[in-house]
Amino acid sequence: MILIWKVAKKMMIKIKTVILPVIILFLFISADAVFAAGFQGLGTSSSVKISGNGNVLYTNNSYYTASQGWQSFPTGFGASSVSPDGSTFVGGVTIETVVESPVDPPLDPLQTVNYTAAAAKWSPSSGIQQLNFPTTTWSSPGFEYEYHSVTTATGVSANGSTILGKNGNSSSAMYLNGSGSAQYIDENHSYAPAVSALAVSANGNTIAGYGYNGTGSDSAYIWRADSGITNITSFTYDNSKPPDVIGINPWDPPDEKVSSGMCMSSDGSRIIGSTGKRAFLWDQSTGLQWIQADSFQNVVEFTPYAASADGSVFAGLLIYDKYYGSYNNGQYTITLVETVNTAVIWDAINGVRNLSEVLQSQYGLDLSGWTLTKATGISDDGTVIIGTGTNPQGNTEEWMVTIPEPTTILLIGLGGLVLRKFKK
């Protein structure tokens, strides 16, 4: 009996030290490895975005999942954003109504097309649903193209309670609350008005974007459901004011501008944006911090486009000038060699880094022939990054990189240690 117990106990130790870690590792990898680890071109030049969970890719007119591949959105619907879980897309829908000419004989052109553009959301289960934002309508004779600033939904919170939008008639940022009522971000128009709503927290109670503060300056703002709109940064184009008016040297006021990029941590406590040449990180505990790209010379533009869920990592675009200096006959000459667009990544420890260099030196990925010019999206856990680049054939192409999660690496390491210990 004692011998049987010793054998059974030894078998249990084997199961606990070898088989169980392997099972855990298998389950972990199976659950999260939606896209294969490594770098790959996406075969399209259309701008590709990614859901927060890293499982869904999408363009304006199509989306991709590992199980279904690329699928087209319904006719007339265009996506601007998707919920973090990848289940609901928001954007706009354009409805065309062709009206035949009532004149006999008919005039040329024979038809008039009436258009109605509306903010909308779409999911595979519910189809297209028009949202309660103001609509934009116009008519065009025949099939002549006209440009109109249309109303569209630009973002959605994780719980679906808040949808961001922009009124095409007034270029004002709006949001749709849980009751389905559309509201202006700045109800009192003291910011004259908030012109963009670019980021929303998971619970929908915090919104951030850019606007005008009514005093001739551009501003980045934060809006909270319980306190309204508050200025984060203010920058001006007035040459007469010294650089310290905008917060930090050596940038000059004329170089500051409203950026198209802004992102937020899922809890709304961190907001990351840009004022042109410099990025900023606003933290509700520590306030405003300017982020400098010290390792790059002559920065022209620095724009963060996406951040991890906790706001500790962001990815974006850095444009900088390369100069060549020469000294001849007692005269020093500086010549512009090239203007470089490069994808960058930032974290508090390492600062701003060239993403291509990080992927190659830190993760050993092969990017032969590729130039990564812009990073436009990142998953909540920071392991999937997408962007735009130039492929080995010299053409513009979207790309995606999936890097191993630290937890996965740790599990693999622990598994190897256990196996080696057991073999001894």
Secondary structure, 3 states (H helix, E strand, C coil): CHHHHHHHHHHHHHHHHHHHHHHHHHHHHHHHCCCCCEEEECCCCCCCEECCCCCCEECCCEEEECCCEEEECCCCEEEEEECCCCCCEEEEEEEEEEEECCCCCCCCCCEEEEEEEEEEEEECCCEEEECCCCCEEEEEECCCCCCCCCCEEEEECCCCCCEEEEECCCCEEEEECCCCCEEECCCCCCCCCEEEEEEECCCCCEEEEEEECCCCCEEEEEEECCCEEEEEEEECCCCCCCHHHHCCCCCCHHHCCCCCCEEECCCCCEEEEECCCCEEEEECCCEEEEECCCCCCCEEEEEEEEECCCCCEEEEEEEEEEEEEEEECCEEEEEEEEEEEEEEEEECCCEEEEHHHHHHHCCCCCCCCCEEEEEEEECCCCCEEEEEEECCCCCEEEEEEECCCHHHHHHHHHHHHHHHHHHC
